[in-house]
């Protein structure tokens, strides 16, 4: 009799612990659901074991705190959700770009000050230049990969930047590459162009 009573107590305790964990997870999901995305498309989440709120929460954790997929797996496990890091990777690959598109559609305006850089990258042994513009809040306005960094490449990037911003910025910070001066004089002559040393480092720090 005592043995069965002991088993009953153990089972009930496990039920209470599972309920407590699920309640904590639901509370966290409800708290972050408005911050992540509220996508009502049921078809998008078809054939997934977890509900949309859990998937959104996992993708938000991975991108918001710059975690690895194994770290995200550990955080979910602490909340009572057992899912492999490989599933989290698939979630991020599938839903991350869609969440990003929805955020872009909801985005209102960028700042009026841009910090512009170009970074050397090698792709299949060939040097490319990754052009990037960040506003004063550290938000990426435009990223564009090109083979050259001459005046035509700078003007091409500035046209994309103006199209994305829907107007001319008030001020831009760049290094002393002459290509920036060419694009500035021809496309946005009314914008203040600051090329002082280390001036555009502030935007890079804000972005990081």
N, C-alpha and C positions, 0 to 999 in steps of 0.2 A: 504494500500500500504506500509506504513511504517512498519507494522507488518511483512509482508512477506519479506521485505528487511532485517529486523532484523534477521529473521529466516535464511535467506540465509547467512548472515555474520557469524552467530553462526556455521552453518554447515561447511562453508569454513574454519573457524578457527579450528574446530575440525579435519578436513582433514589435514590441515597444521601441527597441533600438532602430529597427528598420523604418518604423513610422517617423521617429524623431529625425533620422537622417533625410528621409524624403521630404519632411516638412521644411528642414533647413535648406535643402536644394531648391524647393519650390519658392521659398522666400527670396533666395538669392536671384533666381531666375526672374521672378516678378520685378525685383528691384532693378535689374539690368536690362530687362526686355525693351523698355523704352529707349535705353541708351544704345542698344545694339541695332535692331531693326525689327519692325513689325510687318513681316511679309505673310500675307494671308493665303498665298497660293498653296493649296494642298497638293497639287500635282508635283510641285518641286520637291516635296519631301516624301513622295510615294516610295514604298518599299524600304524605308529606313526604320530601324528598330526603335529609335528614340524619337520623341516628339520634337517639333520645330524649336520650341523654347530651349531645350537642352543643346541642340546643335548650334543654335545661335550663341548660346552662352559659351560653349567650347571654342567656337571661332573667335568670339570677342576676347576671351582670355588669351588665346594664342597671339593675336595681333596687338592687343592693347598693352600687354606687359612684356612683349618681345621674348616670349618663352620658347623653349624647344617643345616639340610634340610630346616627348617623354615627360617633361615637367607639367604640361597640360594634363596628360594622363594621370599623373600623381595627384594633382589638385582635384580632378574629378573623382578619383578613387577615395580621397579623404571625405568627399561629400556623399559617398555611397553609390557612385556611378562607375561601374566596371566597364571600361571600353579601352581598346588597344590604341596605341599611338598611331598605328597604320590607318585606323578608321578616322582618327582626328586629322591626319594628313589628307585623306580623301575628302573630308568635310571642308577643310580649308581650300583645297583646290577647286572643289565644285561650287561652294557657296560664297567663298571670299570675294571673287570678282563680281558676283551679282549684288552682294551687299555694297560693294564699292560703287557700282553703277547707281544704285538707289541713293547713296549718300551724295554723289555728284549731282543728281537731279534735284535733291533737296537743298544743295548748297546755295547760299544767297550771293555773297560777294567776297572777293579777296581784299587784301589791304592795298594801300596806295603806294607802298614802297617795296621795291624788289631787290633782292640780292641774287646776282647771276654768276654762275660758275661754269667751267667746263672741266671735265675729269677725263683722264686718259684711261681707256680700257682696251684690252686685247681680246679679239674674237677670232678664233681659228688662226692665230698667229698674226693677224692684221690689226694695226692700231686704229682705234676709233675714238671719237670724242663724244662724251655724254654731256649734253648741255642741260642745265638745270636752273630754274628760277624759283625762289622761295620768298614769300612775303614777310613782313615784319613780325608776324605771329608764328613764324616757323612752318607755315603750311605750304606744301609744294604746289606751285601754280602750273608749271609745265616741265616736262622732261622729254628730250629729243635726242636721238642717237644719229650722229653723222660721221662721215669719213673725213671731212675737212673741217678746218676752223678758220677759214678765210672770211673776207667780207661778205661774200654771197651766202656762206653758211650762217653767219651771224644774222643777216637780214632774213633768211628763211626761218630761223628760230624766233626772231622778234615778231614776225608776222603771225606765227602760231601763238605766241605769247599775247599779243594784242587781241587776237580773236578769242582766246580763252578768257581774257580779262574784260572784254567788251569795252575797251577804251584805253587811253594812255595813262600810265602811272604818273604819280607826282614826282617820284625820285627813284633812280636806280643806282645800285652800287656794283661795280665790276672791278676786275684787275686792269692792268694797263695794256692788255691786248688791243692792238690797233683795229682789229675787226669790230670790236664793240663801238669804237668811235664812228666807223663808217655806217653801221646800222643806226646808230643814234642820230647822226646828222641827217640821214635820208628819211627815216621813218618817224622818229619822235623828237624833233629838234626842241620842242617846248619843255621837255622833261629834264630835270636836273640830273646830271651825270657825274657821280662822284667816283674818282679813281684813286683816291688817297690810299696809302699803304695800310693794309690790314682792315680797311673799312668794311669789306664784305664778310669778314670773319664773324661778325655779330649774327648775321642771318644763318650761317652755317652752324653756329653754336645753338641757336634757337631751334633749328631743324633737328639736330641730334637729340 
